[in-house]
Amino acid sequence: MGDLHVAVVDRRVAALDVAAALDFVGDPRFGGIACFVGRVREHNLGRIVTGISYDLFQPLALRMFQAIGARARAEVAAPLKLWIAHAQGQLGIGDIAVVIAAGTPHRDEAFRACRLAIEAVKHEAPIWKQEHYIDGDSAWSEGCSLCEEQREAEHAQAGHAGGDHGHHH
């Protein structure tokens, strides 16, 4: 699929590149480009965060990203270029952890594809996040693996996946 770029970027080697994502999804056919950039924030759940470590199994993550791309293509049902990239390793405050970009003929399709992709990455991809705190403590994030029932209930009620389901990522 030449219109899909998926990547896991080892932070020891490189940083995620938002400009490259926007260049990739740019196309003379497209009037709509949407981009989501997730950065490491300094506070979470009332604690001061000093950094994050992301661990993942790259082959499985890349297969999942490809499946997410196929799902976005089917749901949008329009020409689509999609970029999905996630960082692996140690990140500091302000570092970019994830970049999703979507290009389509119209803005609604681009927003929908981008939203579908980031929600699927956050809820389904095999990515483990460990937050490091100012007091020297660290904790693995529970993520959304524990909220599958809630997500299914919302999906049935709203007729689609995603949305805020009581906690923040």
DSSP file (Angstrom, degrees, kcal/mol; ACC not computed):
  #  RESIDUE AA STRUCTURE BP1 BP2  ACC     N-H-->O    O-->H-N    N-H-->O    O-->H-N    TCO  KAPPA ALPHA  PHI   PSI    X-CA   Y-CA   Z-CA
    1    1 A M    >         0   0    0      0, 0.0     3,-1.5     0, 0.0     0, 0.0   0.000 360.0 360.0 360.0  98.6    0.0    0.0    0.0
    2    2 A G  T 3   +     0   0    0      1,-0.3    79,-0.0     3,-0.0     0, 0.0   0.568 360.0  62.0 -70.3  -9.3    2.0    3.0   -1.3
    3    3 A D  T 3  S+     0   0    0     78,-0.1    79,-2.7    77,-0.0     2,-0.4   0.249  94.8  73.4 -99.5  11.9   -0.4    5.4    0.4
    4    4 A L  E <   -a   82   0A   0     -3,-1.5     2,-0.5    77,-0.2    79,-0.2  -0.992  56.1-174.0-129.0 128.2    0.3    4.1    3.9
    5    5 A H  E     +a   83   0A   0     77,-2.6    79,-2.9    -2,-0.4     2,-0.4  -0.987   8.4 177.6-118.9 124.0    3.5    4.8    5.9
    6    6 A V  E     +a   84   0A   0     -2,-0.5     2,-0.3    77,-0.2    79,-0.2  -0.974   8.9 163.0-124.6 142.3    3.9    2.9    9.2
    7    7 A A  E     -a   85   0A   0     77,-1.9    79,-1.8    -2,-0.4     2,-0.5  -0.997  34.0-151.8-156.9 149.7    6.9    3.2   11.5
    8    8 A V  E     -a   86   0A   0     -2,-0.3     2,-0.6    77,-0.2    79,-0.2  -1.000  27.0-154.8-116.7 125.4    8.4    2.6   14.9
    9    9 A V  E     -a   87   0A   0     77,-2.5    79,-2.4    -2,-0.5     2,-0.5  -0.903   8.7-140.6-110.9 115.7   11.2    5.1   15.6
   10   10 A D  E >>  -a   88   0A   0     -2,-0.6     4,-2.2    77,-0.2     3,-2.1  -0.626  11.4-144.8 -72.6 119.0   13.8    4.2   18.1
   11   11 A R  T 34 S+     0   0    0     77,-2.9    -1,-0.2    -2,-0.5    78,-0.1   0.679  97.0  65.0 -64.1 -18.1   14.6    7.4   20.0
   12   12 A R  T 34 S+     0   0    0     76,-0.3    -1,-0.3     1,-0.1     3,-0.1   0.725 114.2  32.7 -72.5 -19.2   18.3    6.4   20.3
   13   13 A V  T <4 S-     0   0    0     -3,-2.1     2,-0.3     1,-0.3    -2,-0.2   0.813 128.6 -19.2-104.4 -41.7   18.4    6.7   16.5
   14   14 A A     <  -     0   0    0     -4,-2.2    -1,-0.3     3,-0.0     2,-0.3  -0.949  55.4-112.8-159.2 171.7   16.0    9.5   15.4
   15   15 A A        -     0   0    0     -2,-0.3     2,-0.1    -3,-0.1    -5,-0.1  -0.786  45.8 -89.9-110.0 159.0   13.0   11.6   16.4
   16   16 A L        -     0   0    0     80,-0.4     2,-0.6    -2,-0.3    80,-0.1  -0.442  40.3-140.3 -66.9 144.8    9.6   11.5   14.9
   17   17 A D     >  -     0   0    0      1,-0.2     4,-1.6    -2,-0.1     5,-0.1  -0.890  21.2-178.0-119.1 101.7    9.3   14.0   11.9
   18   18 A V  H  > S+     0   0    0     -2,-0.6     4,-2.4     1,-0.2     5,-0.2   0.890  86.6  55.0 -64.9 -40.7    6.0   15.9   11.6
   19   19 A A  H  > S+     0   0    0      1,-0.2     4,-2.5     2,-0.2    -1,-0.2   0.898 106.8  50.8 -61.5 -40.5    7.2   17.7    8.4
   20   20 A A  H  > S+     0   0    0      2,-0.2     4,-2.4     1,-0.2    -1,-0.2   0.890 109.4  51.7 -64.0 -38.4    7.9   14.3    6.8
   21   21 A A  H  X S+     0   0    0     -4,-1.6     4,-2.0     2,-0.2    -2,-0.2   0.930 111.4  46.1 -63.0 -45.5    4.4   13.1    7.8
   22   22 A L  H  X S+     0   0    0     -4,-2.4     4,-1.0     1,-0.2    -2,-0.2   0.889 112.6  50.6 -66.0 -38.9    2.7   16.2    6.3
   23   23 A D  H  < S+     0   0    0     -4,-2.5     3,-0.3    -5,-0.2    -1,-0.2   0.913 109.1  52.6 -62.4 -41.7    4.8   15.8    3.1
   24   24 A F  H  < S+     0   0    0     -4,-2.4    -2,-0.2     1,-0.2    -1,-0.2   0.906 112.8  42.0 -62.5 -43.5    3.9   12.2    2.8
   25   25 A V  H  < S+     0   0    0     -4,-2.0    -1,-0.2    -5,-0.1    -2,-0.2   0.593  90.8 106.8 -84.5  -9.4    0.1   12.8    3.0
   26   26 A G     <  +     0   0    0     -4,-1.0    77,-0.1    -3,-0.3     5,-0.1  -0.471  42.4 159.7 -68.8 139.8    0.2   15.9    0.7
   27   27 A D    >   -     0   0    0      3,-0.3     3,-2.0    -2,-0.2    77,-0.1  -0.959  50.6-121.5-160.6 139.4   -1.2   15.2   -2.7
   28   28 A P  T 3  S+     0   0    0      0, 0.0    -1,-0.0     0, 0.0    -2,-0.0   0.739 113.7  58.6 -59.8 -21.0   -2.6   17.5   -5.5
   29   29 A R  T 3  S+     0   0    0     -3,-0.0     2,-0.4     2,-0.0    -3,-0.0   0.662  94.4  84.7 -77.3 -15.8   -5.9   15.6   -5.2
   30   30 A F    <   +     0   0    0     -3,-2.0    -3,-0.3     1,-0.1    76,-0.1  -0.751  38.2 168.8-104.7 131.0   -6.3   16.4   -1.6
   31   31 A G  S    S+     0   0    0     74,-0.7     2,-0.5    73,-0.6    75,-0.2   0.509  70.8  68.0-103.5 -11.7   -7.8   19.5    0.0
   32   32 A G  E     +B  104   0A   0     72,-2.4    72,-2.7    74,-0.2     2,-0.4  -0.942  51.7 167.5-117.9 125.3   -7.9   18.1    3.5
   33   33 A I  E     -B  103   0A   0     -2,-0.5     2,-0.4    70,-0.2    70,-0.2  -0.994   8.4-176.5-131.9 127.8   -5.0   17.2    5.7
   34   34 A A  E     -B  102   0A   0     68,-2.5    68,-2.9    -2,-0.4     2,-0.4  -0.950   3.0-173.3-122.3 144.8   -5.3   16.4    9.4
   35   35 A C  E     -B  101   0A   0     -2,-0.4     2,-0.4    66,-0.2    66,-0.2  -1.000  11.7-163.6-140.7 137.7   -2.5   15.7   11.8
   36   36 A F  E     -B  100   0A   0     64,-3.2    64,-2.5    -2,-0.4     2,-0.5  -0.989   7.9-172.3-118.7 130.2   -2.3   14.6   15.4
   37   37 A V  E     -B   99   0A   0     -2,-0.4     2,-0.5    62,-0.2    62,-0.2  -0.982   7.2-159.3-122.7 119.0    0.9   15.0   17.3
   38   38 A G  E     -B   98   0A   0     60,-2.7    59,-3.3    -2,-0.5    60,-1.4  -0.872  14.2-174.5-100.5 125.6    1.2   13.4   20.8
   39   39 A R  E     -B   96   0A   0     -2,-0.5     2,-0.4    57,-0.3    57,-0.2  -0.816  33.0 -99.6-117.6 157.2    3.8   14.9   23.1
   40   40 A V        -     0   0    0     55,-2.2    54,-2.7    52,-0.4     2,-0.2  -0.625  42.3-152.0 -74.7 124.3    5.1   14.0   26.5
   41   41 A R        -     0   0    0     -2,-0.4    10,-0.1    52,-0.2    54,-0.0  -0.625  16.3-129.1 -99.8 160.3    3.5   16.2   29.1
   42   42 A E  S    S+     0   0    0     -2,-0.2     7,-3.3     6,-0.1     2,-0.4   0.586  88.1  45.9 -88.0  -9.9    4.9   17.2   32.4
   43   43 A H  E     +D   48   0B   0      5,-0.3     2,-0.3     7,-0.0     5,-0.2  -0.991  56.0 167.8-132.5 142.1    1.9   16.3   34.6
   44   44 A N  E >  S-D   47   0B   0      3,-2.2     3,-1.9    -2,-0.4   125,-0.0  -0.921  72.2 -11.7-152.4 129.7   -0.3   13.3   34.7
   45   45 A L  T 3  S-     0   0    0     -2,-0.3     3,-0.1     1,-0.3    -2,-0.0   0.864 128.8 -51.9  50.5  42.9   -2.9   12.3   37.3
   46   46 A G  T 3  S+     0   0    0      1,-0.2     2,-0.3     0, 0.0    -1,-0.3   0.540 115.4 111.8  77.4   7.2   -1.6   14.9   39.8
   47   47 A R  E <  S-D   44   0B   0     -3,-1.9    -3,-2.2    87,-0.0     2,-0.6  -0.866  70.7-117.7-115.5 148.7    2.0   13.8   39.5
   48   48 A I  E     -D   43   0B   0     -2,-0.3    86,-2.0    -5,-0.2     2,-0.4  -0.747  31.4-151.8 -85.2 122.0    5.0   15.6   38.0
   49   49 A V  E     -E  133   0C   0     -7,-3.3    84,-0.3    -2,-0.6     3,-0.1  -0.769  19.9-177.2 -97.2 136.4    6.4   13.6   35.1
   50   50 A T  E     -     0   0C   0     82,-3.3    43,-0.6     1,-0.4     2,-0.3   0.580  66.8 -35.5-105.0 -15.4   10.1   13.8   34.1
   51   51 A G  E     -EF 132  92C   0     81,-1.2    81,-2.8    41,-0.2    -1,-0.4  -0.969  52.6-119.1 173.9 176.3    9.9   11.4   31.1
   52   52 A I  E     -EF 131  91C   0     39,-2.5    39,-3.1    -2,-0.3     2,-0.5  -0.985   8.9-151.1-138.1 146.3    8.4    8.4   29.6
   53   53 A S  E     -EF 130  90C   0     77,-2.6    77,-2.8    -2,-0.3     2,-0.5  -0.985  12.8-160.6-115.7 129.3    9.7    5.0   28.3
   54   54 A Y  E     -EF 129  89C   0     35,-2.4    35,-2.5    -2,-0.5     2,-0.4  -0.935   9.1-176.7-108.9 131.3    7.8    3.3   25.5
   55   55 A D  E     +E  128   0C   0     73,-2.6    73,-3.2    -2,-0.5     2,-0.3  -0.972  12.9 153.1-124.3 141.6    8.3   -0.4   24.9
   56   56 A L  E     -E  127   0C   0     -2,-0.4     2,-0.9    71,-0.2    71,-0.2  -0.986  49.6-108.8-159.7 161.9    6.8   -2.4   22.1
   57   57 A F     >  -     0   0    0     69,-0.8     4,-2.6    -2,-0.3     3,-0.4  -0.871  35.2-154.3 -97.0 104.1    7.2   -5.4   19.9
   58   58 A Q  H  > S+     0   0    0     -2,-0.9     4,-2.8     1,-0.2     5,-0.3   0.849  85.0  50.6 -55.5 -48.5    8.0   -3.8   16.6
   59   59 A P  H  > S+     0   0    0      0, 0.0     4,-1.8     0, 0.0    -1,-0.2   0.916 116.1  42.9 -59.0 -41.3    6.9   -6.5   14.1
   60   60 A L  H  > S+     0   0    0     -3,-0.4     4,-2.4     2,-0.2    -2,-0.2   0.909 113.4  51.8 -69.6 -41.9    3.5   -6.8   15.9
   61   61 A A  H  X S+     0   0    0     -4,-2.6     4,-2.7     1,-0.2    -1,-0.2   0.921 109.9  49.3 -60.7 -44.0    3.1   -3.1   16.2
   62   62 A L  H  X S+     0   0    0     -4,-2.8     4,-2.2     2,-0.2    -1,-0.2   0.894 110.4  50.1 -64.8 -39.4    3.8   -2.5   12.5
   63   63 A R  H  X S+     0   0    0     -4,-1.8     4,-2.2    -5,-0.3    -1,-0.2   0.908 111.4  49.5 -63.2 -40.5    1.3   -5.2   11.6
   64   64 A M  H  X S+     0   0    0     -4,-2.4     4,-2.5     2,-0.2    -2,-0.2   0.921 109.2  51.4 -64.0 -43.7   -1.3   -3.5   13.8
   65   65 A F  H  X S+     0   0    0     -4,-2.7     4,-2.3     1,-0.2    -1,-0.2   0.898 109.7  50.7 -60.7 -39.8   -0.5   -0.1   12.3
   66   66 A Q  H  X S+     0   0    0     -4,-2.2     4,-2.1     2,-0.2    -1,-0.2   0.905 110.2  49.3 -64.3 -40.5   -1.1   -1.6    8.8
   67   67 A A  H  X S+     0   0    0     -4,-2.2     4,-2.3     2,-0.2    -2,-0.2   0.889 109.7  51.8 -65.0 -38.9   -4.4   -3.1    9.9
   68   68 A I  H  X S+     0   0    0     -4,-2.5     4,-2.6     2,-0.2    -2,-0.2   0.913 108.6  51.6 -62.7 -42.4   -5.4    0.3   11.3
   69   69 A G  H  X S+     0   0    0     -4,-2.3     4,-2.4     1,-0.2    -2,-0.2   0.905 109.6  49.0 -60.5 -42.5   -4.6    1.8    7.9
   70   70 A A  H  X S+     0   0    0     -4,-2.1     4,-2.1     2,-0.2    -1,-0.2   0.893 111.4  49.9 -64.6 -39.5   -6.7   -0.7    6.1
   71   71 A R  H  X S+     0   0    0     -4,-2.3     4,-2.5     2,-0.2    -2,-0.2   0.907 110.7  49.3 -66.0 -41.6   -9.6    0.0    8.5
   72   72 A A  H  X S+     0   0    0     -4,-2.6     4,-2.8     2,-0.2     5,-0.3   0.919 110.0  51.6 -62.9 -43.3   -9.3    3.7    8.0
   73   73 A R  H  X S+     0   0    0     -4,-2.4     4,-2.0     1,-0.2     5,-0.4   0.917 112.3  46.0 -59.2 -44.7   -9.2    3.3    4.2
   74   74 A A  H  < S+     0   0    0     -4,-2.1    -1,-0.2     2,-0.2    -2,-0.2   0.898 115.8  45.5 -66.8 -41.0  -12.4    1.2    4.4
   75   75 A E  H  < S+     0   0    0     -4,-2.5    -2,-0.2     1,-0.2    -1,-0.2   0.905 115.4  44.7 -71.8 -40.4  -14.2    3.6    6.7
   76   76 A V  H  < S-     0   0    0     -4,-2.8    -2,-0.2    -5,-0.2    -1,-0.2   0.860  84.1-163.8 -72.8 -35.0  -13.3    6.7    4.9
   77   77 A A     <  +     0   0    0     -4,-2.0    -3,-0.1    -5,-0.3    -4,-0.1   0.875  55.4  92.4  51.9  43.6  -14.1    5.2    1.5
   78   78 A A  S    S-     0   0    0     -5,-0.4    -1,-0.2    31,-0.1    -2,-0.1  -0.948  94.9 -65.3-150.5 163.6  -12.2    8.0   -0.3
   79   79 A P        -     0   0    0      0, 0.0     2,-0.4     0, 0.0     0, 0.0  -0.341  65.1-179.6 -53.3 135.4   -8.7    8.4   -1.6
   80   80 A L        -     0   0    0     24,-0.1     2,-0.4    25,-0.1    24,-0.2  -0.998  29.1-168.0-147.2 134.9   -6.5    8.4    1.5
   81   81 A K  E     - C   0 103A   0     22,-2.1    22,-2.7    -2,-0.4     2,-0.4  -0.996  23.3-172.6-117.8 132.8   -2.8    8.8    2.4
   82   82 A L  E     -aC   4 102A   0    -79,-2.7   -77,-2.6    -2,-0.4     2,-0.5  -0.985  16.3-165.0-135.0 136.5   -2.0    7.9    6.0
   83   83 A W  E     +aC   5 101A   0     18,-2.7    18,-2.0    -2,-0.4     2,-0.4  -0.985   9.9 177.4-119.1 124.9    1.1    8.2    8.2
   84   84 A I  E     +aC   6 100A   0    -79,-2.9   -77,-1.9    -2,-0.5     2,-0.4  -0.976  11.5 159.2-129.6 116.7    1.3    6.3   11.5
   85   85 A A  E     -aC   7  99A   0     14,-2.1    14,-2.6    -2,-0.4     2,-0.4  -1.000  14.0-174.0-140.9 138.4    4.5    6.5   13.5
   86   86 A H  E     -aC   8  98A   0    -79,-1.8   -77,-2.5    -2,-0.4    12,-0.2  -0.977  23.1-121.1-132.1 144.6    5.2    5.9   17.2
   87   87 A A  E     -a    9   0A   0     10,-3.0     2,-0.4    -2,-0.4   -77,-0.2  -0.489  19.7-158.6 -81.3 152.4    8.4    6.4   19.2
   88   88 A Q  E     +a   10   0A   0    -79,-2.4   -77,-2.9    -2,-0.2   -76,-0.3  -0.995  53.3  19.0-129.5 138.3   10.1    3.6   21.1
   89   89 A G  E    S-F   54   0C   0    -35,-2.5   -35,-2.4    -2,-0.4     2,-0.3  -0.724 103.0  -7.0 109.1-157.7   12.5    4.2   24.0
   90   90 A Q  E     -F   53   0C   0     -2,-0.3     2,-0.4   -37,-0.2   -37,-0.2  -0.627  58.6-178.4 -84.7 130.8   13.2    7.1   26.4
   91   91 A L  E     -F   52   0C   0    -39,-3.1   -39,-2.5    -2,-0.3     2,-0.2  -0.977  12.4-147.1-128.2 143.8   11.4   10.4   25.8
   92   92 A G  E >   -F   51   0C   0     -2,-0.4     3,-2.1   -41,-0.2   -52,-0.4  -0.468  45.7 -62.4 -98.4 175.1   11.7   13.7   27.7
   93   93 A I  T 3  S+     0   0    0    -43,-0.6   -52,-0.2     1,-0.3    -1,-0.2  -0.346 125.5  17.1 -57.6 131.9    9.1   16.3   28.4
   94   94 A G  T 3  S+     0   0    0    -54,-2.7    -1,-0.3     1,-0.3   -53,-0.1   0.217  91.7 133.7  88.1 -14.9    7.9   17.9   25.1
   95   95 A D    <   -     0   0    0     -3,-2.1   -55,-2.2   -56,-0.1     2,-0.5  -0.348  63.5-109.1 -66.4 150.6    9.3   15.0   23.0
   96   96 A I  E     +B   39   0A   0    -57,-0.2   -80,-0.4     1,-0.2   -57,-0.3  -0.712  36.3 175.8 -85.5 126.0    7.0   13.7   20.3
   97   97 A A  E     +     0   0A   0    -59,-3.3   -10,-3.0    -2,-0.5     2,-0.3   0.748  65.3  12.7 -99.3 -31.9    5.6   10.2   21.0
   98   98 A V  E     -BC  38  86A   0    -60,-1.4   -60,-2.7   -12,-0.2     2,-0.4  -0.998  54.6-166.7-151.3 142.6    3.2    9.7   18.1
   99   99 A V  E     +BC  37  85A   0    -14,-2.6   -14,-2.1    -2,-0.3     2,-0.4  -0.990   8.2 177.0-133.0 125.2    2.4   11.3   14.8
  100  100 A I  E     +BC  36  84A   0    -64,-2.5   -64,-3.2    -2,-0.4     2,-0.4  -0.997   6.7 175.3-123.4 129.7   -0.7   10.5   12.8
  101  101 A A  E     -BC  35  83A   0    -18,-2.0   -18,-2.7    -2,-0.4     2,-0.4  -0.999   6.6-172.3-136.2 141.1   -1.4   12.4    9.5
  102  102 A A  E     -BC  34  82A   0    -68,-2.9   -68,-2.5    -2,-0.4     2,-0.4  -0.998   5.1-166.4-134.5 134.7   -4.1   11.8    7.0
  103  103 A G  E     +BC  33  81A   0    -22,-2.7   -22,-2.1    -2,-0.4   -70,-0.2  -0.985  21.8 151.0-121.0 131.8   -4.7   13.4    3.5
  104  104 A T  E     -B   32   0A   0    -72,-2.7   -72,-2.4    -2,-0.4   -73,-0.6  -0.904  58.3 -95.5-146.9 170.9   -8.0   13.1    1.7
  105  105 A P  S    S+     0   0    0      0, 0.0   -74,-0.7     0, 0.0     2,-0.3   0.842 107.4  29.4 -61.4 -32.1  -10.0   15.1   -0.8
  106  106 A H  S  > S-     0   0    0    -75,-0.2     4,-1.7   -74,-0.1     3,-0.2  -0.904  80.1-117.4-133.0 157.7  -12.1   16.8    1.9
  107  107 A R  H  > S+     0   0    0     -2,-0.3     4,-3.1     1,-0.2     5,-0.3   0.864 108.6  58.6 -63.6 -39.8  -11.5   17.8    5.5
  108  108 A D  H  > S+     0   0    0      1,-0.2     4,-2.5     2,-0.2    -1,-0.2   0.921 108.2  46.2 -58.8 -43.9  -14.2   15.6    7.0
  109  109 A E  H  > S+     0   0    0     -3,-0.2     4,-2.6     2,-0.2    -1,-0.2   0.897 113.0  50.1 -64.5 -40.9  -12.6   12.4    5.6
  110  110 A A  H  X S+     0   0    0     -4,-1.7     4,-2.4     2,-0.2    -2,-0.2   0.927 112.1  46.9 -65.0 -45.1   -9.1   13.6    6.8
  111  111 A F  H  X S+     0   0    0     -4,-3.1     4,-2.6     1,-0.2     5,-0.2   0.927 113.7  48.8 -61.8 -44.3  -10.4   14.3   10.3
  112  112 A R  H  X S+     0   0    0     -4,-2.5     4,-2.7    -5,-0.3     5,-0.2   0.924 112.9  46.5 -62.8 -45.0  -12.2   11.0   10.5
  113  113 A A  H  X S+     0   0    0     -4,-2.6     4,-2.3     2,-0.2    -1,-0.2   0.913 114.1  48.0 -64.4 -42.6   -9.2    9.0    9.3
  114  114 A C  H  X S+     0   0    0     -4,-2.4     4,-2.5    -5,-0.2     5,-0.2   0.929 114.0  46.4 -64.1 -45.5   -6.8   10.8   11.7
  115  115 A R  H  X S+     0   0    0     -4,-2.6     4,-2.4    -5,-0.2     5,-0.3   0.923 112.2  50.2 -64.6 -44.7   -9.2   10.3   14.6
  116  116 A L  H  X S+     0   0    0     -4,-2.7     4,-2.3    -5,-0.2    -1,-0.2   0.933 112.4  48.4 -58.3 -45.7   -9.8    6.6   13.8
  117  117 A A  H  X S+     0   0    0     -4,-2.3     4,-2.5    -5,-0.2    -2,-0.2   0.930 112.8  44.7 -64.9 -47.0   -6.0    6.0   13.5
  118  118 A I  H  X S+     0   0    0     -4,-2.5     4,-2.6     1,-0.2    -1,-0.2   0.912 114.3  49.3 -67.6 -39.6   -5.0    7.7   16.8
  119  119 A E  H  X S+     0   0    0     -4,-2.4     4,-2.2    -5,-0.2     5,-0.2   0.920 112.7  47.8 -64.0 -41.7   -7.7    6.1   18.8
  120  120 A A  H  X>S+     0   0    0     -4,-2.3     4,-2.7    -5,-0.3     5,-0.9   0.910 111.7  49.9 -65.6 -41.7   -6.9    2.6   17.4
  121  121 A V  H  X5S+     0   0    0     -4,-2.5     4,-1.1     1,-0.2    -2,-0.2   0.945 114.6  44.7 -60.6 -47.1   -3.2    3.1   18.1
  122  122 A K  H  <5S+     0   0    0     -4,-2.6    22,-0.5     1,-0.2    -2,-0.2   0.855 124.4  32.9 -65.6 -35.4   -3.9    4.2   21.7
  123  123 A H  H  <5S+     0   0    0     -4,-2.2    -2,-0.2    -5,-0.2    -1,-0.2   0.688 131.4  22.2 -97.6 -20.0   -6.4    1.4   22.4
  124  124 A E  H  <5S+     0   0    0     -4,-2.7    -3,-0.2    -5,-0.2    -2,-0.1   0.693  88.5 100.0-124.2 -26.5   -5.2   -1.5   20.4
  125  125 A A  S  <<S-     0   0    0     -4,-1.1     2,-2.2    -5,-0.9   -64,-0.1  -0.370  78.0-113.6 -72.0 145.6   -1.5   -1.4   19.5
  126  126 A P        +     0   0    0      0, 0.0   -69,-0.8     0, 0.0     2,-0.4  -0.478  67.0 137.4 -78.5  74.4    0.9   -3.4   21.7
  127  127 A I  E     -E   56   0C   0     -2,-2.2     2,-0.5    -6,-0.2   -71,-0.2  -0.987  37.7-159.4-125.5 127.5    2.7   -0.4   23.2
  128  128 A W  E     -E   55   0C   0    -73,-3.2   -73,-2.6    -2,-0.4     2,-0.5  -0.922   6.5-158.2-112.1 131.8    3.6   -0.2   26.9
  129  129 A K  E     -E   54   0C   0     -2,-0.5    12,-3.6    12,-0.3     2,-0.5  -0.925   6.7-169.7-115.6 127.0    4.2    3.2   28.5
  130  130 A Q  E     -EG  53 140C   0    -77,-2.8   -77,-2.6    -2,-0.5     2,-0.3  -0.968  12.8-151.8-115.3 119.5    6.2    3.7   31.7
  131  131 A E  E     -EG  52 139C   0      8,-2.8     8,-2.1    -2,-0.5     2,-0.4  -0.705   3.9-151.2 -90.0 141.5    6.0    7.2   33.3
  132  132 A H  E     -EG  51 138C   0    -81,-2.8   -82,-3.3    -2,-0.3   -81,-1.2  -0.941  15.2-152.0-112.9 134.2    8.9    8.5   35.4
  133  133 A Y  E >   -E   49   0C   0      4,-3.0     3,-2.0    -2,-0.4   -84,-0.2  -0.665  26.4-113.1-112.3 161.2    8.2   10.9   38.1
  134  134 A I  T 3  S+     0   0    0    -86,-2.0   -85,-0.1     1,-0.3    -1,-0.1   0.765 114.0  61.6 -61.6 -27.6   10.1   13.7   39.9
  135  135 A D  T 3  S-     0   0    0    -87,-0.3    -1,-0.3     2,-0.1     3,-0.1   0.416 121.2-104.9 -81.7   4.1   10.2   11.8   43.1
  136  136 A G  S <  S+     0   0    0     -3,-2.0    -2,-0.1     1,-0.3     2,-0.1   0.273  84.3 121.3  92.3 -11.2   12.2    9.0   41.4
  137  137 A D        -     0   0    0     -5,-0.1    -4,-3.0     2,-0.0    -1,-0.3  -0.355  41.8-166.4 -77.9 163.1    9.2    6.6   41.2
  138  138 A S  E     -G  132   0C   0     -6,-0.2     2,-0.3    -3,-0.1    -6,-0.2  -0.977   4.1-168.0-146.0 158.6    7.9    5.2   38.0
  139  139 A A  E     -G  131   0C   0     -8,-2.1    -8,-2.8    -2,-0.3     2,-0.4  -0.995  24.5-120.6-149.5 141.8    4.7    3.4   37.0
  140  140 A W  E     -G  130   0C   0     -2,-0.3   -10,-0.3   -10,-0.3     2,-0.2  -0.682  38.0-118.3 -79.2 132.9    3.5    1.5   34.0
  141  141 A S        -     0   0    0    -12,-3.6   -12,-0.3    -2,-0.4     3,-0.1  -0.482   8.6-141.6 -71.3 140.0    0.4    3.1   32.5
  142  142 A E    >   -     0   0    0      1,-0.2     3,-0.8    -2,-0.2     4,-0.4   0.725  35.5-175.8 -73.3 -20.8   -2.7    0.9   32.5
  143  143 A G  T 3   -     0   0    0      1,-0.2    -1,-0.2     2,-0.1     3,-0.2  -0.238  49.9 -55.4  58.0-146.9   -3.6    2.2   29.1
  144  144 A C  T >  S+     0   0    0    -22,-0.5     3,-1.7     1,-0.1    -1,-0.2   0.307 105.0 101.5-114.2   8.2   -6.9    1.0   27.7
  145  145 A S  G X  S+     0   0    0     -3,-0.8     3,-0.6     1,-0.3    -1,-0.1   0.798  86.4  52.1 -63.1 -23.9   -6.5   -2.7   27.8
  146  146 A L  G 3  S+     0   0    0     -4,-0.4    -1,-0.3     1,-0.2     3,-0.2   0.471 102.2  59.3 -89.6  -1.9   -8.7   -2.7   31.0
  147  147 A C  G <>  +     0   0    0     -3,-1.7     4,-2.4     1,-0.1    -1,-0.2   0.070  62.8 118.7-115.2  25.5  -11.5   -0.7   29.5
  148  148 A E  H <> S+     0   0    0     -3,-0.6     4,-2.6     1,-0.2     5,-0.2   0.900  76.8  51.1 -57.3 -44.6  -12.5   -3.0   26.6
  149  149 A E  H  > S+     0   0    0      1,-0.2     4,-2.2     2,-0.2    -1,-0.2   0.913 110.6  48.8 -62.4 -41.7  -16.1   -3.4   28.0
  150  150 A Q  H  > S+     0   0    0      2,-0.2     4,-2.4     1,-0.2    -1,-0.2   0.915 111.5  49.5 -62.7 -43.1  -16.6    0.3   28.3
  151  151 A R  H  X S+     0   0    0     -4,-2.4     4,-2.6     1,-0.2    -2,-0.2   0.903 110.5  50.2 -64.4 -41.5  -15.3    0.9   24.7
  152  152 A E  H  X S+     0   0    0     -4,-2.6     4,-2.2     2,-0.2    -1,-0.2   0.901 110.2  50.3 -63.8 -39.9  -17.6   -1.8   23.4
  153  153 A A  H  X S+     0   0    0     -4,-2.2     4,-2.2     2,-0.2    -2,-0.2   0.916 112.5  46.4 -64.5 -42.8  -20.6   -0.3   25.2
  154  154 A E  H  X S+     0   0    0     -4,-2.4     4,-3.4     2,-0.2     6,-0.4   0.897 109.6  54.9 -65.1 -39.4  -19.8    3.2   23.8
  155  155 A H  H  X S+     0   0    0     -4,-2.6     4,-2.0     1,-0.2     5,-0.4   0.923 110.2  45.9 -59.4 -44.5  -19.3    1.7   20.3
  156  156 A A  H  < S+     0   0    0     -4,-2.2    -1,-0.2     2,-0.2    -2,-0.2   0.897 117.7  43.4 -66.1 -40.7  -22.8    0.1   20.5
  157  157 A Q  H  < S+     0   0    0     -4,-2.2    -2,-0.2     1,-0.2    -1,-0.2   0.908 123.9  33.6 -71.7 -42.9  -24.4    3.4   21.8
  158  158 A A  H  < S-     0   0    0     -4,-3.4    -2,-0.2     2,-0.3    -3,-0.2   0.653 100.1-126.0 -91.7 -16.6  -22.6    5.8   19.5
  159  159 A G  S  < S+     0   0    0     -4,-2.0     2,-0.3    -5,-0.4    -3,-0.2   0.641  81.8  61.5  80.0  13.2  -22.3    3.6   16.4
  160  160 A H  S    S-     0   0    0     -6,-0.4    -2,-0.3    -5,-0.4    -1,-0.2  -0.972  82.7 -98.4-158.9 169.5  -18.6    4.1   16.2
  161  161 A A  S    S+     0   0    0     -2,-0.3     2,-0.1    -3,-0.1   -42,-0.1  -0.465  75.0  35.1 -87.9 163.0  -15.3    3.5   18.0
  162  162 A G        +     0   0    0     -2,-0.1    -2,-0.1     1,-0.1     2,-0.1  -0.397  52.1 124.8  98.5-169.8  -13.4    6.0   20.0
  163  163 A G        -     0   0    0     -2,-0.1     2,-0.5     2,-0.0    -1,-0.1  -0.184  69.4 -54.1  98.8 168.2  -14.3    8.9   22.3
  164  164 A D        -     0   0    0      1,-0.1     4,-0.1    -2,-0.1     0, 0.0  -0.691  47.0-177.3 -81.7 127.0  -13.5    9.8   25.9
  165  165 A H        -     0   0    0      2,-0.5    -1,-0.1    -2,-0.5     3,-0.1  -0.239  62.9 -68.9-125.3  45.1  -14.4    7.0   28.2
  166  166 A G  S    S+     0   0    0      1,-0.1     2,-0.3     0, 0.0    -2,-0.1   0.341 110.1  59.1  95.3  -6.3  -13.6    8.4   31.6
  167  167 A H  S    S-     0   0    0      0, 0.0    -2,-0.5     0, 0.0     2,-0.3  -0.975  70.2-122.1-149.4 165.4   -9.9    8.7   31.6
  168  168 A H              0   0    0     -2,-0.3   -25,-0.1     1,-0.1    -4,-0.0  -0.810 360.0 360.0-113.3 148.8   -7.1   10.5   29.7
  169  169 A H              0   0    0     -2,-0.3    -1,-0.1   -28,-0.0   -28,-0.0   0.371 360.0 360.0-109.1 360.0   -4.1    9.0   27.9
